[in-house]
Amino acid sequence: MPSPIKVFSNGPMQPKLWIFATKPSVMVDFVPQVGDIVFVQGGGTYWVDDFRTLRSDGQVLPVSVALVATSVSQIVYVASSSGNYNLSAVSVVYGTASTVAATVQVEVSGAGVAQGSGTNQLTGTIALNSTINTVLNGTVIAAPTLIVPGSKVSLIIPTAPTTLANCIVTLYLIPA
């Protein structure tokens, strides 16, 4: 993995941060939090570790799943023998909201554990009947379950999201 890129503040009056890499420096318009994924145009993907250091991608694993009005709970990722991961972030966006109070939760379950019997990875669910064309981000629990080889990551959808359309859920997994 390449050397980390340190994050430095651009001053107390400005919320922007400068990310000093090689040349040129890159600026982002938010204060990265631990586990955030940062996409840098022309510069790759980074994730923020416990020391607010951006780590280079190559190992950030985005998993995207389309949902529709008839979507049900489903396994979206099975960990292979390539290493351990943690869930870092979850984003959802849709063009047509559900007309019922449908939600989505992310669950991690070990080998041999039934879907729906694992550990929820978000502090709450993400509504599928909220504001359209707006990215909704879930809040990952303080100590995400380690995704080891054989583990499954599932989307738990207790109620069919009637009329939901143009929906994508993206999970970001980072090396543990």
FIKOLZA-1660 file (N, C-alpha, C; in steps of 0.1 Angstrom, whole numbers, plus 5000, padded with zeros to 4 digits):
% residues 176
   i   px   py   pz ch aa at
   1 5009 4988 5000  A  M  N
   1 5000 5000 5000  A  M CA
   1 5009 5012 5000  A  M  C
   2 5006 5023 4992  A  P  N
   2 5014 5035 4992  A  P CA
   2 5014 5042 5005  A  P  C
   3 5023 5051 5007  A  S  N
   3 5024 5059 5019  A  S CA
   3 5011 5067 5021  A  S  C
   4 5007 5068 5034  A  P  N
   4 4995 5076 5037  A  P CA
   4 4997 5091 5033  A  P  C
   5 4986 5097 5031  A  I  N
   5 4985 5112 5028  A  I CA
   5 4979 5118 5040  A  I  C
   6 4987 5128 5047  A  K  N
   6 4982 5134 5059  A  K CA
   6 4972 5145 5055  A  K  C
   7 4962 5147 5064  A  V  N
   7 4952 5157 5062  A  V CA
   7 4955 5169 5071  A  V  C
   8 4955 5181 5066  A  F  N
   8 4959 5193 5073  A  F CA
   8 4947 5203 5072  A  F  C
   9 4945 5210 5083  A  S  N
   9 4934 5220 5082  A  S CA
   9 4939 5232 5074  A  S  C
  10 4930 5239 5067  A  N  N
  10 4933 5251 5060  A  N CA
  10 4930 5263 5068  A  N  C
  11 4928 5262 5081  A  G  N
  11 4926 5274 5089  A  G CA
  11 4913 5272 5097  A  G  C
  12 4912 5278 5109  A  P  N
  12 4900 5276 5117  A  P CA
  12 4887 5283 5111  A  P  C
  13 4888 5292 5102  A  M  N
  13 4877 5299 5097  A  M CA
  13 4871 5292 5084  A  M  C
  14 4879 5282 5079  A  Q  N
  14 4875 5276 5067  A  Q CA
  14 4873 5261 5069  A  Q  C
  15 4862 5255 5065  A  P  N
  15 4859 5241 5067  A  P CA
  15 4867 5232 5058  A  P  C
  16 4874 5238 5048  A  K  N
  16 4880 5229 5038  A  K CA
  16 4894 5224 5043  A  K  C
  17 4898 5213 5038  A  L  N
  17 4910 5207 5042  A  L CA
  17 4919 5206 5030  A  L  C
  18 4932 5207 5032  A  W  N
  18 4941 5204 5021  A  W CA
  18 4947 5190 5024  A  W  C
  19 4948 5183 5013  A  I  N
  19 4954 5170 5014  A  I CA
  19 4967 5171 5006  A  I  C
  20 4978 5169 5013  A  F  N
  20 4991 5171 5007  A  F CA
  20 4996 5157 5003  A  F  C
  21 4997 5155 4990  A  A  N
  21 5002 5143 4985  A  A CA
  21 5016 5146 4978  A  A  C
  22 5017 5142 4966  A  T  N
  22 5028 5147 4958  A  T CA
  22 5024 5160 4952  A  T  C
  23 5024 5161 4940  A  K  N
  23 5020 5174 4933  A  K CA
  23 5008 5171 4924  A  K  C
  24 4998 5179 4924  A  P  N
  24 4995 5190 4932  A  P CA
  24 4988 5186 4945  A  P  C
  25 4986 5195 4954  A  S  N
  25 4978 5193 4966  A  S CA
  25 4963 5192 4962  A  S  C
  26 4956 5185 4969  A  V  N
  26 4942 5183 4966  A  V CA
  26 4933 5188 4977  A  V  C
  27 4922 5195 4974  A  M  N
  27 4914 5201 4985  A  M CA
  27 4900 5194 4984  A  M  C
  28 4895 5191 4996  A  V  N
  28 4881 5186 4997  A  V CA
  28 4873 5195 5005  A  V  C
  29 4860 5195 5002  A  D  N
  29 4851 5205 5008  A  D CA
  29 4844 5201 5021  A  D  C
  30 4849 5191 5028  A  F  N
  30 4843 5187 5040  A  F CA
  30 4854 5182 5050  A  F  C
  31 4851 5180 5062  A  V  N
  31 4860 5175 5072  A  V CA
  31 4859 5160 5072  A  V  C
  32 4868 5152 5067  A  P  N
  32 4867 5138 5067  A  P CA
  32 4866 5132 5081  A  P  C
  33 4858 5122 5082  A  Q  N
  33 4856 5115 5095  A  Q CA
  33 4862 5101 5093  A  Q  C
  34 4866 5095 5104  A  V  N
  34 4871 5081 5103  A  V CA
  34 4862 5072 5095  A  V  C
  35 4867 5065 5086  A  G  N
  35 4859 5056 5077  A  G CA
  35 4854 5062 5065  A  G  C
  36 4854 5076 5064  A  D  N
  36 4849 5082 5052  A  D CA
  36 4857 5078 5039  A  D  C
  37 4851 5078 5028  A  I  N
  37 4857 5075 5015  A  I CA
  37 4858 5088 5008  A  I  C
  38 4870 5091 5003  A  V  N
  38 4872 5104 4996  A  V CA
  38 4876 5100 4982  A  V  C
  39 4869 5105 4972  A  F  N
  39 4872 5103 4958  A  F CA
  39 4879 5116 4953  A  F  C
  40 4891 5114 4947  A  V  N
  40 4898 5126 4942  A  V CA
  40 4899 5124 4927  A  V  C
  41 4893 5134 4920  A  Q  N
  41 4893 5134 4905  A  Q CA
  41 4907 5133 4900  A  Q  C
  42 4909 5122 4892  A  G  N
  42 4922 5120 4886  A  G CA
  42 4933 5115 4896  A  G  C
  43 4929 5113 4909  A  G  N
  43 4939 5110 4919  A  G CA
  43 4935 5097 4927  A  G  C
  44 4924 5091 4924  A  G  N
  44 4921 5078 4930  A  G CA
  44 4911 5079 4942  A  G  C
  45 4910 5069 4949  A  T  N
  45 4901 5068 4961  A  T CA
  45 4909 5066 4973  A  T  C
  46 4905 5073 4984  A  Y  N
  46 4912 5072 4997  A  Y CA
  46 4902 5069 5008  A  Y  C
  47 4906 5064 5019  A  W  N
  47 4897 5062 5031  A  W CA
  47 4904 5068 5043  A  W  C
  48 4897 5072 5052  A  V  N
  48 4902 5079 5064  A  V CA
  48 4904 5069 5075  A  V  C
  49 4916 5068 5080  A  D  N
  49 4919 5058 5091  A  D CA
  49 4917 5065 5105  A  D  C
  50 4920 5058 5115  A  D  N
  50 4917 5062 5129  A  D CA
  50 4925 5075 5132  A  D  C
  51 4936 5078 5125  A  F  N
  51 4944 5090 5128  A  F CA
  51 4941 5101 5118  A  F  C
  52 4929 5101 5111  A  R  N
  52 4925 5111 5101  A  R CA
  52 4936 5112 5091  A  R  C
  53 4942 5101 5087  A  T  N
  53 4951 5100 5076  A  T CA
  53 4944 5093 5065  A  T  C
  54 4946 5099 5053  A  L  N
  54 4940 5092 5041  A  L CA
  54 4948 5081 5036  A  L  C
  55 4943 5070 5035  A  R  N
  55 4950 5058 5030  A  R CA
  55 4946 5056 5015  A  R  C
  56 4955 5052 5007  A  S  N
  56 4953 5051 4993  A  S CA
  56 4944 5039 4990  A  S  C
  57 4937 5040 4978  A  D  N
  57 4928 5029 4975  A  D CA
  57 4936 5017 4970  A  D  C
  58 4930 5010 4961  A  G  N
  58 4935 4998 4956  A  G CA
  58 4929 4987 4965  A  G  C
  59 4924 4991 4977  A  Q  N
  59 4918 4981 4986  A  Q CA
  59 4904 4986 4991  A  Q  C
  60 4900 4998 4987  A  V  N
  60 4887 5002 4990  A  V CA
  60 4878 4994 4981  A  V  C
  61 4868 4987 4986  A  L  N
  61 4860 4979 4978  A  L CA
  61 4845 4984 4978  A  L  C
  62 4841 4991 4968  A  P  N
  62 4827 4995 4967  A  P CA
  62 4818 4984 4962  A  P  C
  63 4807 4982 4968  A  V  N
  63 4797 4972 4964  A  V CA
  63 4784 4979 4962  A  V  C
  64 4780 4979 4949  A  S  N
  64 4768 4987 4946  A  S CA
  64 4757 4977 4942  A  S  C
  65 4744 4980 4946  A  V  N
  65 4733 4971 4944  A  V CA
  65 4721 4980 4940  A  V  C
  66 4715 4976 4929  A  A  N
  66 4702 4983 4925  A  A CA
  66 4690 4977 4932  A  A  C
  67 4682 4986 4937  A  L  N
  67 4669 4981 4944  A  L CA
  67 4657 4986 4935  A  L  C
  68 4647 4978 4935  A  V  N
  68 4634 4982 4928  A  V CA
  68 4623 4980 4938  A  V  C
  69 4611 4982 4933  A  A  N
  69 4599 4981 4941  A  A CA
  69 4596 4968 4947  A  A  C
  70 4601 4957 4941  A  T  N
  70 4599 4944 4946  A  T CA
  70 4611 4938 4953  A  T  C
  71 4621 4946 4956  A  S  N
  71 4633 4941 4963  A  S CA
  71 4630 4936 4977  A  S  C
  72 4637 4925 4980  A  V  N
  72 4637 4919 4993  A  V CA
  72 4651 4918 4999  A  V  C
  73 4651 4914 5011  A  S  N
  73 4665 4912 5018  A  S CA
  73 4673 4903 5009  A  S  C
  74 4686 4906 5008  A  Q  N
  74 4695 4898 4999  A  Q CA
  74 4709 4899 5003  A  Q  C
  75 4717 4888 5000  A  I  N
  75 4731 4888 5002  A  I CA
  75 4737 4896 4991  A  I  C
  76 4746 4905 4994  A  V  N
  76 4752 4914 4983  A  V CA
  76 4767 4912 4982  A  V  C
  77 4773 4905 4992  A  Y  N
  77 4788 4903 4992  A  Y CA
  77 4791 4891 5000  A  Y  C
  78 4800 4882 4995  A  V  N
  78 4805 4871 5003  A  V CA
  78 4820 4872 5003  A  V  C
  79 4826 4873 5015  A  A  N
  79 4840 4876 5016  A  A CA
  79 4848 4863 5012  A  A  C
  80 4858 4866 5003  A  S  N
  80 4867 4855 4999  A  S CA
  80 4879 4854 5008  A  S  C
  81 4888 4847 5004  A  S  N
  81 4900 4845 5012  A  S CA
  81 4910 4856 5010  A  S  C
  82 4906 4867 5004  A  S  N
  82 4916 4878 5001  A  S CA
  82 4919 4887 5013  A  S  C
  83 4913 4885 5024  A  G  N
  83 4916 4894 5036  A  G CA
  83 4903 4898 5043  A  G  C
  84 4905 4905 5054  A  N  N
  84 4894 4910 5062  A  N CA
  84 4891 4924 5059  A  N  C
  85 4878 4927 5060  A  Y  N
  85 4873 4941 5058  A  Y CA
  85 4863 4945 5069  A  Y  C
  86 4861 4958 5069  A  N  N
  86 4851 4965 5077  A  N CA
  86 4842 4973 5068  A  N  C
  87 4830 4974 5072  A  L  N
  87 4821 4984 5065  A  L CA
  87 4825 4998 5069  A  L  C
  88 4827 5007 5059  A  S  N
  88 4831 5020 5062  A  S CA
  88 4820 5030 5060  A  S  C
  89 4812 5028 5050  A  A  N
  89 4802 5038 5047  A  A CA
  89 4791 5031 5038  A  A  C
  90 4779 5037 5039  A  V  N
  90 4768 5032 5031  A  V CA
  90 4760 5045 5026  A  V  C
  91 4758 5045 5013  A  S  N
  91 4750 5056 5006  A  S CA
  91 4739 5050 4998  A  S  C
  92 4728 5057 4998  A  V  N
  92 4716 5053 4990  A  V CA
  92 4711 5066 4983  A  V  C
  93 4707 5064 4971  A  V  N
  93 4700 5075 4963  A  V CA
  93 4689 5068 4954  A  V  C
  94 4678 5075 4953  A  Y  N
  94 4668 5070 4944  A  Y CA
  94 4660 5081 4937  A  Y  C
  95 4655 5078 4925  A  G  N
  95 4647 5087 4917  A  G CA
  95 4633 5088 4920  A  G  C
  96 4627 5076 4924  A  T  N
  96 4613 5075 4928  A  T CA
  96 4613 5068 4942  A  T  C
  97 4607 5075 4952  A  A  N
  97 4606 5070 4965  A  A CA
  97 4596 5060 4967  A  A  C
  98 4597 5051 4977  A  S  N
  98 4587 5041 4980  A  S CA
  98 4575 5049 4986  A  S  C
  99 4563 5043 4983  A  T  N
  99 4551 5049 4989  A  T CA
  99 4547 5044 5002  A  T  C
 100 4555 5034 5007  A  V  N
 100 4553 5028 5020  A  V CA
 100 4566 5031 5028  A  V  C
 101 4565 5029 5041  A  A  N
 101 4577 5032 5050  A  A CA
 101 4587 5021 5049  A  A  C
 102 4593 5019 5038  A  A  N
 102 4603 5009 5036  A  A CA
 102 4617 5014 5040  A  A  C
 103 4625 5005 5045  A  T  N
 103 4639 5009 5050  A  T CA
 103 4649 4998 5045  A  T  C
 104 4661 5002 5047  A  V  N
 104 4672 4992 5044  A  V CA
 104 4682 4993 5055  A  V  C
 105 4687 4981 5059  A  Q  N
 105 4697 4980 5070  A  Q CA
 105 4708 4971 5064  A  Q  C
 106 4721 4973 5068  A  V  N
 106 4732 4964 5064  A  V CA
 106 4735 4955 5075  A  V  C
 107 4737 4942 5071  A  E  N
 107 4739 4932 5081  A  E CA
 107 4752 4924 5077  A  E  C
 108 4760 4920 5087  A  V  N
 108 4771 4911 5085  A  V CA
 108 4768 4898 5093  A  V  C
 109 4769 4887 5086  A  S  N
 109 4767 4874 5093  A  S CA
 109 4778 4864 5089  A  S  C
 110 4782 4856 5098  A  G  N
 110 4793 4847 5096  A  G CA
 110 4789 4835 5088  A  G  C
 111 4798 4826 5084  A  A  N
 111 4795 4814 5077  A  A CA
 111 4786 4806 5085  A  A  C
 112 4775 4801 5079  A  G  N
 112 4766 4792 5085  A  G CA
 112 4755 4799 5093  A  G  C
 113 4755 4813 5093  A  V  N
 113 4745 4821 5100  A  V CA
 113 4735 4825 5090  A  V  C
 114 4722 4823 5093  A  A  N
 114 4712 4827 5083  A  A CA
 114 4711 4842 5081  A  A  C
 115 4707 4846 5069  A  Q  N
 115 4704 4860 5066  A  Q CA
 115 4693 4865 5076  A  Q  C
 116 4695 4876 5082  A  G  N
 116 4685 4881 5091  A  G CA
 116 4689 4878 5105  A  G  C
 117 4699 4870 5107  A  S  N
 117 4703 4866 5121  A  S CA
 117 4717 4871 5124  A  S  C
 118 4723 4880 5115  A  G  N
 118 4736 4886 5118  A  G CA
 118 4735 4898 5126  A  G  C
 119 4746 4907 5125  A  T  N
 119 4747 4919 5133  A  T CA
 119 4745 4931 5124  A  T  C
 120 4735 4940 5128  A  N  N
 120 4733 4952 5120  A  N CA
 120 4745 4961 5121  A  N  C
 121 4748 4967 5110  A  Q  N
 121 4760 4975 5109  A  Q CA
 121 4758 4990 5109  A  Q  C
 122 4745 4994 5109  A  L  N
 122 4741 5008 5109  A  L CA
 122 4734 5011 5122  A  L  C
 123 4736 5023 5128  A  T  N
 123 4729 5027 5140  A  T CA
 123 4714 5027 5139  A  T  C
 124 4710 5029 5126  A  G  N
 124 4695 5029 5123  A  G CA
 124 4694 5026 5109  A  G  C
 125 4681 5025 5104  A  T  N
 125 4679 5021 5090  A  T CA
 125 4680 5034 5081  A  T  C
 126 4680 5032 5068  A  I  N
 126 4680 5043 5059  A  I CA
 126 4666 5042 5052  A  I  C
 127 4658 5053 5052  A  A  N
 127 4645 5053 5047  A  A CA
 127 4646 5053 5031  A  A  C
 128 4637 5045 5026  A  L  N
 128 4635 5044 5011  A  L CA
 128 4623 5052 5006  A  L  C
 129 4618 5060 5015  A  N  N
 129 4606 5068 5012  A  N CA
 129 4608 5083 5015  A  N  C
 130 4620 5087 5014  A  S  N
 130 4624 5101 5018  A  S CA
 130 4626 5110 5006  A  S  C
 131 4635 5119 5006  A  T  N
 131 4637 5129 4996  A  T CA
 131 4644 5122 4984  A  T  C
 132 4638 5124 4972  A  I  N
 132 4643 5118 4960  A  I CA
 132 4656 5126 4955  A  I  C
 133 4664 5119 4947  A  N  N
 133 4676 5125 4941  A  N CA
 133 4685 5131 4951  A  N  C
 134 4685 5126 4963  A  T  N
 134 4694 5131 4974  A  T CA
 134 4702 5119 4980  A  T  C
 135 4715 5120 4981  A  V  N
 135 4723 5109 4986  A  V CA
 135 4720 5109 5002  A  V  C
 136 4716 5097 5006  A  L  N
 136 4713 5095 5020  A  L CA
 136 4725 5086 5025  A  L  C
 137 4731 5090 5036  A  N  N
 137 4742 5082 5042  A  N CA
 137 4738 5076 5055  A  N  C
 138 4741 5063 5056  A  G  N
 138 4738 5056 5069  A  G CA
 138 4750 5059 5079  A  G  C
 139 4747 5057 5091  A  T  N
 139 4757 5059 5102  A  T CA
 139 4762 5045 5106  A  T  C
 140 4774 5042 5104  A  V  N
 140 4780 5029 5107  A  V CA
 140 4782 5028 5122  A  V  C
 141 4779 5017 5128  A  I  N
 141 4781 5015 5142  A  I CA
 141 4796 5017 5146  A  I  C
 142 4798 5020 5159  A  A  N
 142 4811 5024 5164  A  A CA
 142 4822 5012 5162  A  A  C
 143 4818 5000 5163  A  A  N
 143 4827 4989 5161  A  A CA
 143 4821 4979 5151  A  A  C
 144 4823 4982 5138  A  P  N
 144 4817 4973 5128  A  P CA
 144 4822 4959 5129  A  P  C
 145 4813 4949 5126  A  T  N
 145 4817 4935 5126  A  T CA
 145 4828 4933 5116  A  T  C
 146 4838 4926 5120  A  L  N
 146 4849 4922 5110  A  L CA
 146 4843 4912 5100  A  L  C
 147 4846 4916 5087  A  I  N
 147 4841 4907 5076  A  I CA
 147 4853 4898 5072  A  I  C
 148 4852 4886 5077  A  V  N
 148 4863 4876 5075  A  V CA
 148 4859 4867 5063  A  V  C
 149 4869 4860 5058  A  P  N
 149 4865 4850 5047  A  P CA
 149 4854 4841 5051  A  P  C
 150 4844 4841 5042  A  G  N
 150 4832 4833 5045  A  G CA
 150 4820 4841 5050  A  G  C
 151 4823 4853 5055  A  S  N
 151 4812 4861 5060  A  S CA
 151 4804 4866 5049  A  S  C
 152 4791 4870 5052  A  K  N
 152 4782 4875 5042  A  K CA
 152 4778 4889 5046  A  K  C
 153 4776 4898 5036  A  V  N
 153 4771 4911 5039  A  V CA
 153 4757 4912 5032  A  V  C
 154 4747 4915 5039  A  S  N
 154 4733 4915 5033  A  S CA
 154 4727 4929 5035  A  S  C
 155 4717 4931 5026  A  L  N
 155 4708 4943 5027  A  L CA
 155 4696 4937 5033  A  L  C
 156 4691 4942 5044  A  I  N
 156 4679 4938 5051  A  I CA
 156 4668 4948 5048  A  I  C
 157 4657 4943 5041  A  I  N
 157 4646 4951 5036  A  I CA
 157 4633 4945 5042  A  I  C
 158 4629 4949 5053  A  P  N
 158 4617 4942 5060  A  P CA
 158 4604 4944 5052  A  P  C
 159 4602 4955 5045  A  T  N
 159 4590 4958 5038  A  T CA
 159 4593 4961 5023  A  T  C
 160 4586 4955 5014  A  A  N
 160 4589 4957 5000  A  A CA
 160 4587 4972 4997  A  A  C
 161 4597 4979 4991  A  P  N
 161 4596 4993 4988  A  P CA
 161 4587 4997 4976  A  P  C
 162 4574 4995 4978  A  T  N
 162 4565 4998 4967  A  T CA
 162 4568 5011 4959  A  T  C
 163 4568 5010 4946  A  T  N
 163 4571 5021 4937  A  T CA
 163 4585 5026 4937  A  T  C
 164 4594 5021 4945  A  L  N
 164 4608 5025 4945  A  L CA
 164 4614 5022 4931  A  L  C
 165 4621 5032 4926  A  A  N
 165 4628 5031 4912  A  A CA
 165 4640 5039 4912  A  A  C
 166 4649 5036 4903  A  N  N
 166 4662 5043 4901  A  N CA
 166 4670 5044 4914  A  N  C
 167 4671 5033 4921  A  C  N
 167 4677 5033 4934  A  C CA
 167 4690 5025 4933  A  C  C
 168 4700 5030 4940  A  I  N
 168 4713 5023 4941  A  I CA
 168 4718 5025 4955  A  I  C
 169 4722 5013 4961  A  V  N
 169 4728 5013 4974  A  V CA
 169 4743 5010 4972  A  V  C
 170 4752 5018 4978  A  T  N
 170 4766 5015 4977  A  T CA
 170 4772 5013 4990  A  T  C
 171 4779 5002 4993  A  L  N
 171 4786 4999 5005  A  L CA
 171 4801 5000 5002  A  L  C
 172 4808 5006 5011  A  Y  N
 172 4822 5008 5010  A  Y CA
 172 4829 4999 5021  A  Y  C
 173 4837 4990 5016  A  L  N
 173 4844 4981 5025  A  L CA
 173 4859 4985 5025  A  L  C
 174 4865 4986 5037  A  I  N
 174 4879 4989 5037  A  I CA
 174 4887 4978 5044  A  I  C
 175 4900 4976 5041  A  P  N
 175 4907 4966 5048  A  P CA
 175 4908 4968 5063  A  P  C
 176 4907 4957 5070  A  A  N
 176 4907 4958 5085  A  A CA
 176 4922 4956 5090  A  A  C
% end
